[in-house]
């Protein structure tokens, strides 16, 4: 299906964020969900009671030893299936308004290492900004300064020589000196 035809319908597929934009995160979450279902099924089958018959024909129901590993692994896969998408939605909702504030460019500058702007210019908020944004900007400036400080070379002093270890006595030498093995 071509892009203009999809835009006219504007429907998204199961593994798409938006029309024509495939989502690897949704695919990974789906695979983690399927793995969780598979591990849960294996765990249930392994922990099911076993019906056995003895030599007299008496049936007994025995339970296998309890092992919580399968439950923990199933829970971990369930967490892996749903947590990334929840975190992504939370980040989009909470940080979505920051797209127009220039914070993205400030962070990208700090990561890329370009320190062209003075710190005072970056921390001046506009009247309509959220006070939390000012705190974020100050924290980014502090981190930029820390990154810049961490780029200084490490001074290494020459190592002091260590005396070689004393040779241990062989068993024959121990016996000669009157000791035992």
Secondary structure, DSSP 8 states (H G I E B T S, - for coil): --HHHHHHHT---TTEEETTEE-HHHHHHHHHHHHHHHHHHHHHHHTS-EEEE-TT--EEEE------HHHHHHHHHHHHHHHHHHHHHHHHHHHGGGGGTTHHHHHHHHHHT---S-HHHHT---TTS-HHHHHHHHHHHHHHHHHHHHTS------------------HHHHHHTT---
